[in-house]
């Protein structure tokens, strides 16, 4: 971890620099519109003409207003500092005020999304592992399951999510938690399926033949060779799956009109034109995904160390 930290910091610093530089061209039109309404002289003088002018020309002709783009209340692209302040206001500041579980707190909304994420992740993992075992041990299962699994990932989740919500309500399942879990499972099962199939098939032919010479049965071969060999592949796919499950939970909150969850915060921020609320919710989702992947990485290291493998 310590070896990779300098590279991670360097990439993060580069992204922040690029983000900061992108603020000026993204916000120059809004800054000029506000200056024009305040009675200042800008070039071009009309909003229509400014809309047809490139941002680079606008910045060149109105250098005095470039700086204003970094201090807008409702920018098209907020600065990292603005997002950081909004994020702190809806997380740390809420904790200090004793309002951790307030509906304005991203901690509360993150917890709502996390519950659906974990349920969907567990369901998707169970389906993926079960299907992988069937594919490895039955040729018919491979021909029946794998093509449909691949095809399922070509369906846009934004289009599928409303259908899942409608279907679950039609069969009498109330509440928004279960549909979100199903959407998360839909996105997370495929990485687990592919990784587990690869892992279960990773033992060499010589290793399988050796077990046969010891008169090992199918279940014994699975427990003693195939399953241990698949663990590194499984954990790699689980890291992808947990991030996909989080995306599924957030997407599942968008078409339901939910008022709780990170997806709901993004949707409400878009409806009320508050970009800072959207960006802070996106940051919360990114941090949550990082924490989940890091936890899985730690579990992987512990498990592989106990098995005598290198992480």
Residue pairs with C-beta under 8 A, 6 or more apart in sequence:
16 80
19 77
19 79
19 80
20 79
20 80
22 77
23 69
23 70
23 75
23 77
23 78
23 79
24 59
24 66
24 69
24 70
25 55
25 56
25 59
26 55
26 69
26 75
26 76
26 77
27 69
27 70
27 72
27 75
27 76
27 77
28 55
28 58
28 59
28 62
28 65
28 66
28 69
29 50
29 51
29 55
29 58
29 76
30 69
30 72
30 74
30 75
30 76
31 65
31 66
31 68
31 69
31 72
32 42
32 50
32 58
32 62
32 65
33 47
33 50
34 68
34 72
35 42
35 62
35 65
35 68
36 42
36 45
36 47
40 65
42 50
42 62
42 65
43 58
43 61
43 62
44 50
44 53
50 58
59 66
69 75
70 79
72 78
74 273
74 274
74 275
74 276
75 82
75 275
76 275
77 275
78 86
78 275
78 276
78 279
82 276
83 276
83 279
83 280
83 283
86 276
86 277
86 279
86 280
87 106
87 280
87 283
87 284
90 104
90 105
90 106
90 280
91 105
91 106
91 107
91 284
94 100
94 102
94 104
94 105
94 106
94 107
95 107
99 105
100 107
100 108
101 107
101 108
102 108
103 109
103 259
103 260
106 262
106 265
106 280
106 281
106 284
108 260
109 260
109 261
109 262
109 264
109 265
109 281
109 284
110 262
110 284
110 285
110 288
112 260
112 261
112 262
113 246
113 249
113 250
113 253
113 261
113 262
113 263
113 285
113 288
114 249
114 288
115 177
116 177
116 180
116 181
116 184
116 249
116 252
116 261
117 184
117 242
117 245
117 246
117 248
117 249
117 292
118 245
119 177
119 181
119 184
120 180
120 181
120 182
120 183
120 184
120 185
120 186
120 187
120 188
120 245
120 248
120 249
121 184
121 185
121 188
121 241
121 242
121 245
123 181
123 182
123 184
123 185
123 189
124 184
124 185
124 186
124 187
124 188
124 189
124 192
124 241
124 245
125 188
125 189
125 192
125 238
125 241
127 185
127 189
127 192
127 193
128 188
128 189
128 190
128 191
128 192
128 193
128 196
128 237
128 241
129 192
129 196
129 234
131 141
131 145
131 149
131 189
131 193
132 192
132 193
132 196
132 197
132 200
133 196
133 200
133 222
134 141
134 145
135 141
135 142
135 145
135 146
135 193
135 197
136 142
136 197
136 200
136 201
136 226
137 218
149 189
149 190
149 193
152 186
152 190
153 190
157 183
157 186
157 187
157 247
157 248
157 251
158 251
158 254
160 183
160 186
161 179
161 183
161 251
161 252
161 254
161 255
162 255
164 179
164 182
164 183
164 186
164 252
165 176
165 179
165 252
165 255
165 256
168 178
168 179
168 182
169 179
173 179
176 252
176 253
176 256
176 258
179 252
179 256
180 248
180 249
180 252
180 253
180 256
180 261
181 249
182 252
183 248
183 249
183 251
183 252
184 244
184 245
184 246
184 248
184 249
184 252
185 245
185 248
186 248
187 241
187 244
187 245
187 247
187 248
188 241
188 242
188 244
188 245
188 248
189 241
191 237
191 238
191 240
191 241
191 244
192 234
192 237
192 238
192 241
194 237
195 233
195 234
195 236
195 237
195 238
195 240
196 230
196 233
196 234
196 237
198 230
198 233
199 226
199 229
199 230
199 231
199 232
199 233
199 234
200 226
200 227
200 229
200 230
202 229
202 230
202 233
203 225
203 226
203 229
207 225
208 221
208 225
211 220
211 221
211 224
211 225
216 224
228 307
231 303
231 304
231 307
231 309
232 300
232 304
232 309
235 296
235 297
235 299
235 300
235 303
235 304
238 296
239 293
239 296
239 297
242 289
242 292
242 293
242 296
243 289
243 292
243 293
246 285
246 288
246 289
246 292
249 261
249 263
250 261
250 262
250 263
250 266
250 285
251 263
252 263
253 260
253 261
253 262
253 263
253 264
253 267
254 263
254 266
254 267
258 264
258 267
259 268
262 281
262 284
262 285
262 288
265 277
265 278
265 280
265 281
266 277
266 278
266 281
266 282
268 277
269 275
269 276
269 277
269 278
269 281
270 278
300 311
301 311
304 310
304 311
305 311
